[in-house]
């Protein structure tokens, strides 16, 4: 009796697995690539600097902004906080959308790094500045979020 039940269960499982591809199409899904929603994606960094280090951090950030200008890239939106534990919220637009999370490297990362190296006086100096900047940070959180473009702008 046990063998009959196991055989029936195996048969039922094989029968339903073979039909597994059909329900996705039957549910209104298509084999084509689905349409993506109209959203602008952002990396959001919340930053708190070590005590007394915010001024030096702003000097280095000014170098980052000059590098953005040099490569023709819009810099991030920075919000300086007056309340709460964070000194700054920084919104970096993900120009290539959410798919950008799957990239091995940023599309314009090489050009930006080359421009920063030049501004800093060489790759070694640029590395020192990056290390100094990260040493000024007491705490950081990173998030991903999106906005929906204004419907009036779409139509």
N, CA and C atoms as a LAMMPS dump frame, in Angstrom:
ITEM: TIMESTEP
0
ITEM: NUMBER OF ATOMS
465
ITEM: BOX BOUNDS ff ff ff
-5.0000000000000000e+02 5.0000000000000000e+02
-5.0000000000000000e+02 5.0000000000000000e+02
-5.0000000000000000e+02 5.0000000000000000e+02
ITEM: ATOMS id mol type element x y z
1 1 1 N 0.818 -1.186 0
2 1 2 C 0 0 0
3 1 3 C 0.865 1.253 0
4 2 1 N 1.95 1.208 0.787
5 2 2 C 2.839 2.352 0.877
6 2 3 C 3.48 2.651 -0.478
7 3 1 N 3.889 1.587 -1.215
8 3 2 C 4.486 1.759 -2.536
9 3 3 C 3.494 2.409 -3.495
10 4 1 N 2.242 2.051 -3.402
11 4 2 C 1.211 2.613 -4.293
12 4 3 C 1.05 4.099 -4.008
13 5 1 N 1.022 4.475 -2.726
14 5 2 C 0.881 5.892 -2.364
15 5 3 C 2.091 6.702 -2.824
16 6 1 N 3.292 6.171 -2.627
17 6 2 C 4.5 6.862 -3.071
18 6 3 C 4.53 7.011 -4.589
19 7 1 N 4.113 5.978 -5.298
20 7 2 C 4.066 6.033 -6.753
21 7 3 C 3.054 7.073 -7.207
22 8 1 N 1.899 7.116 -6.574
23 8 2 C 0.862 8.098 -6.932
24 8 3 C 1.344 9.509 -6.647
25 9 1 N 2.022 9.707 -5.508
26 9 2 C 2.534 11.039 -5.161
27 9 3 C 3.604 11.476 -6.154
28 10 1 N 4.484 10.563 -6.527
29 10 2 C 5.524 10.888 -7.506
30 10 3 C 4.909 11.242 -8.852
31 11 1 N 3.893 10.507 -9.258
32 11 2 C 3.208 10.784 -10.522
33 11 3 C 2.529 12.15 -10.477
34 12 1 N 1.854 12.449 -9.373
35 12 2 C 1.158 13.738 -9.231
36 12 3 C 2.163 14.88 -9.251
37 13 1 N 3.29 14.715 -8.58
38 13 2 C 4.325 15.743 -8.555
39 13 3 C 4.898 15.972 -9.945
40 14 1 N 5.172 14.912 -10.67
41 14 2 C 5.712 15.036 -12.025
42 14 3 C 4.714 15.701 -12.954
43 15 1 N 3.447 15.394 -12.784
44 15 2 C 2.403 15.976 -13.634
45 15 3 C 2.281 17.471 -13.394
46 16 1 N 2.299 17.912 -12.144
47 16 2 C 2.162 19.345 -11.847
48 16 3 C 3.425 20.11 -12.198
49 17 1 N 4.588 19.496 -12.084
50 17 2 C 5.832 20.193 -12.436
51 17 3 C 5.91 20.431 -13.937
52 18 1 N 5.406 19.505 -14.712
53 18 2 C 5.424 19.692 -16.159
54 18 3 C 4.541 20.842 -16.593
55 19 1 N 3.499 21.12 -15.854
56 19 2 C 2.587 22.217 -16.185
57 19 3 C 3.035 23.517 -15.543
58 20 1 N 4.16 23.504 -14.827
59 20 2 C 4.616 24.673 -14.086
60 20 3 C 4.896 25.898 -14.935
61 21 1 N 5.266 25.741 -16.19
62 21 2 C 5.587 26.893 -17.018
63 21 3 C 4.34 27.603 -17.509
64 22 1 N 3.253 26.893 -17.64
65 22 2 C 2.038 27.477 -18.198
66 22 3 C 1.359 28.502 -17.295
67 23 1 N 1.298 28.32 -15.963
68 23 2 C 0.562 29.274 -15.16
69 23 3 C 1.069 30.707 -15.251
70 24 1 N 2.355 30.93 -15.407
71 24 2 C 2.868 32.294 -15.513
72 24 3 C 2.266 32.996 -16.725
73 25 1 N 2.175 32.308 -17.834
74 25 2 C 1.573 32.904 -19.024
75 25 3 C 0.064 33.028 -18.849
76 26 1 N -0.543 32.076 -18.167
77 26 2 C -1.987 32.114 -17.97
78 26 3 C -2.403 33.232 -17.028
79 27 1 N -1.504 33.677 -16.143
80 27 2 C -1.815 34.749 -15.203
81 27 3 C -1.698 36.133 -15.824
82 28 1 N -1.549 36.22 -17.115
83 28 2 C -1.432 37.519 -17.756
84 28 3 C 0.012 37.98 -17.913
85 29 1 N 0.965 37.165 -17.479
86 29 2 C 2.373 37.473 -17.703
87 29 3 C 2.702 37.096 -19.136
88 30 1 N 3.615 37.806 -19.716
89 30 2 C 4.022 37.449 -21.068
90 30 3 C 5.475 37.019 -21.069
91 31 1 N 5.858 36.414 -22.138
92 31 2 C 7.25 35.995 -22.276
93 31 3 C 8.15 37.195 -22.572
94 32 1 N 7.554 38.333 -22.982
95 32 2 C 8.333 39.536 -23.261
96 32 3 C 8.837 40.151 -21.957
97 33 1 N 9.832 41.036 -22.095
98 33 2 C 10.344 41.751 -20.932
99 33 3 C 9.23 42.663 -20.406
100 34 1 N 8.94 42.613 -19.107
101 34 2 C 7.858 43.437 -18.572
102 34 3 C 8.218 44.927 -18.611
103 35 1 N 7.19 45.747 -18.714
104 35 2 C 7.383 47.197 -18.722
105 35 3 C 7.756 47.649 -17.312
106 36 1 N 8.759 48.52 -17.217
107 36 2 C 9.156 49.026 -15.915
108 36 3 C 8.356 50.272 -15.566
109 37 1 N 8.158 50.463 -14.274
110 37 2 C 7.488 51.658 -13.804
111 37 3 C 8.381 52.868 -14.04
112 38 1 N 7.767 54.031 -14.161
113 38 2 C 8.532 55.27 -14.318
114 38 3 C 8.939 55.745 -12.922
115 39 1 N 10.184 55.466 -12.583
116 39 2 C 10.724 55.814 -11.273
117 39 3 C 12.149 56.303 -11.44
118 40 1 N 12.536 57.232 -10.61
119 40 2 C 13.931 57.664 -10.534
120 40 3 C 14.504 57.088 -9.244
121 41 1 N 15.592 56.336 -9.374
122 41 2 C 16.193 55.633 -8.237
123 41 3 C 17.373 56.412 -7.681
124 42 1 N 17.541 56.342 -6.357
125 42 2 C 18.61 57.071 -5.659
126 42 3 C 19.288 56.19 -4.628
127 43 1 N 20.597 56.39 -4.511
128 43 2 C 21.337 55.869 -3.364
129 43 3 C 21.289 56.994 -2.334
130 44 1 N 20.933 56.679 -1.121
131 44 2 C 20.802 57.686 -0.075
132 44 3 C 21.808 57.353 1.024
133 45 1 N 22.705 58.29 1.292
134 45 2 C 23.684 58.111 2.359
135 45 3 C 23.349 59.064 3.5
136 46 1 N 23.262 58.529 4.691
137 46 2 C 23.108 59.327 5.896
138 46 3 C 24.475 59.329 6.577
139 47 1 N 24.982 60.522 6.899
140 47 2 C 26.356 60.617 7.391
141 47 3 C 26.402 61.452 8.672
142 48 1 N 27.137 60.941 9.648
143 48 2 C 27.463 61.709 10.85
144 48 3 C 28.976 61.718 10.955
145 49 1 N 29.543 62.914 11.052
146 49 2 C 30.998 63.059 11.121
147 49 3 C 31.462 63.02 12.573
148 50 1 N 32.729 62.711 12.741
149 50 2 C 33.317 62.749 14.079
150 50 3 C 33.313 64.194 14.567
151 51 1 N 33.311 64.331 15.877
152 51 2 C 33.259 65.651 16.505
153 51 3 C 34.39 66.549 15.985
154 52 1 N 34.013 67.717 15.496
155 52 2 C 34.985 68.705 15.023
156 52 3 C 35.55 68.439 13.637
157 53 1 N 35.086 67.436 12.94
158 53 2 C 35.661 67.063 11.639
159 53 3 C 34.793 67.471 10.448
160 54 1 N 33.644 68.069 10.696
161 54 2 C 32.726 68.402 9.609
162 54 3 C 33.329 69.436 8.654
163 55 1 N 34.094 70.382 9.157
164 55 2 C 34.709 71.405 8.299
165 55 3 C 35.668 70.793 7.285
166 56 1 N 36.54 69.917 7.746
167 56 2 C 37.488 69.264 6.825
168 56 3 C 36.736 68.384 5.841
169 57 1 N 35.69 67.721 6.314
170 57 2 C 34.9 66.885 5.411
171 57 3 C 34.308 67.739 4.292
172 58 1 N 33.823 68.934 4.616
173 58 2 C 33.238 69.813 3.599
174 58 3 C 34.289 70.259 2.584
175 59 1 N 35.528 70.455 3.023
176 59 2 C 36.611 70.803 2.093
177 59 3 C 36.836 69.68 1.076
178 60 1 N 36.821 68.45 1.557
179 60 2 C 37.021 67.305 0.66
180 60 3 C 35.809 67.142 -0.251
181 61 1 N 34.61 67.342 0.287
182 61 2 C 33.399 67.254 -0.524
183 61 3 C 33.439 68.279 -1.649
184 62 1 N 34.003 69.461 -1.384
185 62 2 C 34.151 70.471 -2.44
186 62 3 C 35.031 69.937 -3.576
187 63 1 N 36.019 69.11 -3.248
188 63 2 C 36.851 68.485 -4.288
189 63 3 C 36.012 67.485 -5.098
190 64 1 N 35.159 66.739 -4.41
191 64 2 C 34.277 65.802 -5.113
192 64 3 C 33.366 66.561 -6.074
193 65 1 N 32.859 67.713 -5.636
194 65 2 C 31.97 68.517 -6.482
195 65 3 C 32.713 69.041 -7.711
196 66 1 N 33.96 69.471 -7.536
197 66 2 C 34.771 69.93 -8.682
198 66 3 C 35.008 68.786 -9.659
199 67 1 N 35.185 67.587 -9.142
200 67 2 C 35.38 66.417 -9.997
201 67 3 C 34.115 66.127 -10.793
202 68 1 N 32.946 66.218 -10.141
203 68 2 C 31.672 66.047 -10.855
204 68 3 C 31.572 67.033 -12.009
205 69 1 N 31.903 68.299 -11.747
206 69 2 C 31.859 69.327 -12.792
207 69 3 C 32.82 68.996 -13.934
208 70 1 N 34.004 68.516 -13.584
209 70 2 C 35.019 68.221 -14.601
210 70 3 C 34.569 67.128 -15.567
211 71 1 N 33.784 66.171 -15.081
212 71 2 C 33.327 65.091 -15.96
213 71 3 C 31.921 65.351 -16.502
214 72 1 N 31.346 66.511 -16.168
215 72 2 C 30.036 66.87 -16.688
216 72 3 C 28.893 66.113 -16.042
217 73 1 N 29.078 65.733 -14.815
218 73 2 C 28.054 64.963 -14.105
219 73 3 C 27.376 65.858 -13.064
220 74 1 N 26.058 65.738 -12.968
221 74 2 C 25.345 66.433 -11.903
222 74 3 C 25.736 65.792 -10.581
223 75 1 N 26.094 66.618 -9.652
224 75 2 C 26.454 66.098 -8.339
225 75 3 C 25.226 65.665 -7.572
226 76 1 N 25.437 65.066 -6.425
227 76 2 C 24.315 64.621 -5.612
228 76 3 C 23.6 65.813 -4.974
229 77 1 N 22.41 65.542 -4.473
230 77 2 C 21.695 66.534 -3.674
231 77 3 C 22.117 66.295 -2.229
232 78 1 N 22.618 67.354 -1.579
233 78 2 C 23.04 67.237 -0.185
234 78 3 C 22.11 68.058 0.682
235 79 1 N 21.63 67.441 1.744
236 79 2 C 20.777 68.116 2.707
237 79 3 C 21.541 68.138 4.034
238 80 1 N 21.835 69.332 4.513
239 80 2 C 22.528 69.489 5.798
240 80 3 C 21.464 69.534 6.895
241 81 1 N 21.588 68.643 7.841
242 81 2 C 20.554 68.464 8.862
243 81 3 C 20.795 69.393 10.053
244 82 1 N 19.706 69.95 10.578
245 82 2 C 19.763 70.796 11.77
246 82 3 C 19.297 70.052 13.012
247 83 1 N 18.623 68.921 12.826
248 83 2 C 18.151 68.13 13.958
249 83 3 C 18.47 66.661 13.694
250 84 1 N 18.396 65.876 14.749
251 84 2 C 18.656 64.446 14.61
252 84 3 C 20.134 64.133 14.704
253 85 1 N 20.459 62.862 14.565
254 85 2 C 21.86 62.452 14.743
255 85 3 C 22.71 62.614 13.488
256 86 1 N 22.092 62.796 12.311
257 86 2 C 22.854 62.862 11.067
258 86 3 C 23.242 64.299 10.757
259 87 1 N 24.446 64.481 10.262
260 87 2 C 24.882 65.806 9.814
261 87 3 C 24.432 66.093 8.391
262 88 1 N 24.282 65.021 7.614
263 88 2 C 24.027 65.219 6.192
264 88 3 C 23.288 64.013 5.616
265 89 1 N 22.388 64.295 4.681
266 89 2 C 21.781 63.262 3.842
267 89 3 C 22.226 63.579 2.422
268 90 1 N 22.693 62.581 1.699
269 90 2 C 23.194 62.784 0.336
270 90 3 C 22.434 61.84 -0.588
271 91 1 N 21.845 62.415 -1.649
272 91 2 C 21.048 61.657 -2.596
273 91 3 C 21.778 61.585 -3.934
274 92 1 N 22.255 60.397 -4.295
275 92 2 C 22.95 60.171 -5.559
276 92 3 C 21.963 59.539 -6.536
277 93 1 N 21.641 60.231 -7.618
278 93 2 C 20.729 59.66 -8.608
279 93 3 C 21.413 58.491 -9.314
280 94 1 N 20.682 57.416 -9.451
281 94 2 C 21.183 56.235 -10.158
282 94 3 C 20.743 56.397 -11.619
283 95 1 N 21.622 56.957 -12.426
284 95 2 C 21.283 57.314 -13.804
285 95 3 C 20.799 56.132 -14.632
286 96 1 N 21.216 54.933 -14.257
287 96 2 C 20.835 53.736 -15.017
288 96 3 C 19.75 52.939 -14.295
289 97 1 N 19.07 53.585 -13.346
290 97 2 C 17.963 52.955 -12.651
291 97 3 C 18.402 51.871 -11.688
292 98 1 N 17.442 51.087 -11.256
293 98 2 C 17.692 50.041 -10.277
294 98 3 C 18.647 48.976 -10.822
295 99 1 N 18.715 48.849 -12.151
296 99 2 C 19.627 47.868 -12.746
297 99 3 C 21.082 48.174 -12.393
298 100 1 N 21.354 49.434 -12.057
299 100 2 C 22.706 49.856 -11.72
300 100 3 C 23.264 49.051 -10.547
301 101 1 N 22.394 48.513 -9.695
302 101 2 C 22.849 47.711 -8.562
303 101 3 C 23.558 46.443 -9.02
304 102 1 N 23.269 45.993 -10.234
305 102 2 C 23.883 44.776 -10.739
306 102 3 C 25.172 44.998 -11.511
307 103 1 N 25.581 46.257 -11.668
308 103 2 C 26.806 46.547 -12.418
309 103 3 C 28.038 46.219 -11.587
310 104 1 N 29.056 45.715 -12.237
311 104 2 C 30.314 45.428 -11.548
312 104 3 C 31.027 46.724 -11.17
313 105 1 N 30.859 47.766 -11.982
314 105 2 C 31.45 49.077 -11.683
315 105 3 C 30.559 50.145 -12.287
316 106 1 N 30.681 51.356 -11.779
317 106 2 C 29.862 52.46 -12.279
318 106 3 C 30.224 52.762 -13.727
319 107 1 N 29.212 53.117 -14.521
320 107 2 C 29.425 53.361 -15.946
321 107 3 C 30.448 54.468 -16.189
322 108 1 N 30.432 55.5 -15.362
323 108 2 C 31.371 56.61 -15.568
324 108 3 C 32.433 56.659 -14.473
325 109 1 N 32.571 55.578 -13.729
326 109 2 C 33.503 55.539 -12.607
327 109 3 C 34.947 55.768 -12.99
328 110 1 N 35.365 55.237 -14.13
329 110 2 C 36.747 55.403 -14.565
330 110 3 C 37.075 56.842 -14.895
331 111 1 N 36.166 57.519 -15.571
332 111 2 C 36.376 58.932 -15.918
333 111 3 C 36.402 59.787 -14.654
334 112 1 N 35.51 59.485 -13.708
335 112 2 C 35.462 60.255 -12.473
336 112 3 C 36.748 60.054 -11.676
337 113 1 N 37.2 58.81 -11.562
338 113 2 C 38.43 58.516 -10.813
339 113 3 C 39.632 59.205 -11.449
340 114 1 N 39.705 59.196 -12.773
341 114 2 C 40.817 59.853 -13.459
342 114 3 C 40.799 61.36 -13.188
343 115 1 N 39.608 61.965 -13.23
344 115 2 C 39.502 63.408 -12.972
345 115 3 C 39.853 63.728 -11.519
346 116 1 N 39.427 62.875 -10.59
347 116 2 C 39.753 63.11 -9.181
348 116 3 C 41.25 62.946 -8.945
349 117 1 N 41.848 61.94 -9.568
350 117 2 C 43.296 61.752 -9.439
351 117 3 C 44.044 62.989 -9.919
352 118 1 N 43.605 63.542 -11.028
353 118 2 C 44.252 64.743 -11.575
354 118 3 C 44.087 65.929 -10.623
355 119 1 N 42.893 66.113 -10.105
356 119 2 C 42.623 67.216 -9.186
357 119 3 C 43.436 67.081 -7.896
358 120 1 N 43.581 65.847 -7.423
359 120 2 C 44.29 65.593 -6.168
360 120 3 C 45.805 65.617 -6.321
361 121 1 N 46.304 65.528 -7.549
362 121 2 C 47.748 65.523 -7.762
363 121 3 C 48.32 64.133 -7.954
364 122 1 N 47.495 63.196 -8.358
365 122 2 C 47.96 61.839 -8.622
366 122 3 C 47.141 60.805 -7.88
367 123 1 N 47.294 59.563 -8.322
368 123 2 C 46.499 58.476 -7.748
369 123 3 C 46.803 58.255 -6.269
370 124 1 N 48.071 58.344 -5.911
371 124 2 C 48.456 58.136 -4.513
372 124 3 C 47.855 59.219 -3.613
373 125 1 N 47.908 60.459 -4.055
374 125 2 C 47.321 61.556 -3.286
375 125 3 C 45.798 61.408 -3.199
376 126 1 N 45.177 60.992 -4.293
377 126 2 C 43.731 60.786 -4.292
378 126 3 C 43.347 59.704 -3.28
379 127 1 N 44.115 58.631 -3.227
380 127 2 C 43.856 57.565 -2.254
381 127 3 C 43.978 58.085 -0.82
382 128 1 N 44.959 58.922 -0.57
383 128 2 C 45.139 59.502 0.767
384 128 3 C 43.939 60.365 1.149
385 129 1 N 43.436 61.129 0.188
386 129 2 C 42.281 61.988 0.465
387 129 3 C 41.049 61.138 0.769
388 130 1 N 40.851 60.059 -0.016
389 130 2 C 39.719 59.159 0.259
390 130 3 C 39.837 58.56 1.653
391 131 1 N 41.026 58.108 2.011
392 131 2 C 41.235 57.522 3.332
393 131 3 C 40.975 58.55 4.428
394 132 1 N 41.446 59.78 4.195
395 132 2 C 41.193 60.824 5.185
396 132 3 C 39.692 61.084 5.315
397 133 1 N 39.006 61.195 4.178
398 133 2 C 37.565 61.463 4.219
399 133 3 C 36.831 60.387 5.01
400 134 1 N 37.111 59.134 4.723
401 134 2 C 36.418 58.06 5.44
402 134 3 C 36.791 58.06 6.92
403 135 1 N 37.983 58.522 7.268
404 135 2 C 38.381 58.578 8.682
405 135 3 C 37.617 59.663 9.444
406 136 1 N 37.018 60.606 8.74
407 136 2 C 36.263 61.69 9.375
408 136 3 C 34.835 61.282 9.724
409 137 1 N 34.401 60.149 9.203
410 137 2 C 33.019 59.702 9.378
411 137 3 C 32.891 58.852 10.64
412 138 1 N 31.962 59.259 11.507
413 138 2 C 31.688 58.5 12.73
414 138 3 C 30.699 57.378 12.454
415 139 1 N 29.701 57.676 11.611
416 139 2 C 28.668 56.679 11.328
417 139 3 C 28.043 56.999 9.981
418 140 1 N 27.655 55.932 9.27
419 140 2 C 27.02 56.112 7.964
420 140 3 C 26.021 54.981 7.753
421 141 1 N 24.899 55.343 7.146
422 141 2 C 23.922 54.346 6.693
423 141 3 C 23.701 54.571 5.213
424 142 1 N 23.505 53.482 4.499
425 142 2 C 23.247 53.569 3.057
426 142 3 C 21.919 52.896 2.762
427 143 1 N 21.136 53.568 1.912
428 143 2 C 19.817 53.064 1.55
429 143 3 C 19.6 53.24 0.052
430 144 1 N 18.596 52.567 -0.457
431 144 2 C 18.162 52.726 -1.848
432 144 3 C 16.7 53.134 -1.805
433 145 1 N 16.33 54.125 -2.613
434 145 2 C 14.948 54.565 -2.662
435 145 3 C 14.619 55.1 -4.042
436 146 1 N 13.363 55.447 -4.238
437 146 2 C 12.953 55.976 -5.543
438 146 3 C 11.896 57.046 -5.368
439 147 1 N 11.73 57.823 -6.423
440 147 2 C 10.639 58.783 -6.495
441 147 3 C 9.867 58.496 -7.767
442 148 1 N 8.627 58.919 -7.787
443 148 2 C 7.802 58.8 -8.979
444 148 3 C 7.793 60.158 -9.659
445 149 1 N 8.171 60.223 -10.94
446 149 2 C 8.137 61.512 -11.626
447 149 3 C 6.736 62.102 -11.57
448 150 1 N 6.673 63.407 -11.523
449 150 2 C 5.387 64.097 -11.482
450 150 3 C 4.58 63.742 -12.717
451 151 1 N 3.331 63.357 -12.526
452 151 2 C 2.494 62.934 -13.658
453 151 3 C 2.297 64.046 -14.659
454 152 1 N 2.311 65.319 -14.21
455 152 2 C 2.173 66.443 -15.15
456 152 3 C 3.358 66.508 -16.099
457 153 1 N 4.54 66.112 -15.63
458 153 2 C 5.733 66.138 -16.471
459 153 3 C 5.725 65.03 -17.508
460 154 1 N 5.026 63.931 -17.207
461 154 2 C 5.003 62.792 -18.119
462 154 3 C 4.109 63.04 -19.333
463 155 1 N 3.037 63.778 -19.139
464 155 2 C 2.018 63.82 -20.158
465 155 3 C 2.03 64.97 -21.045
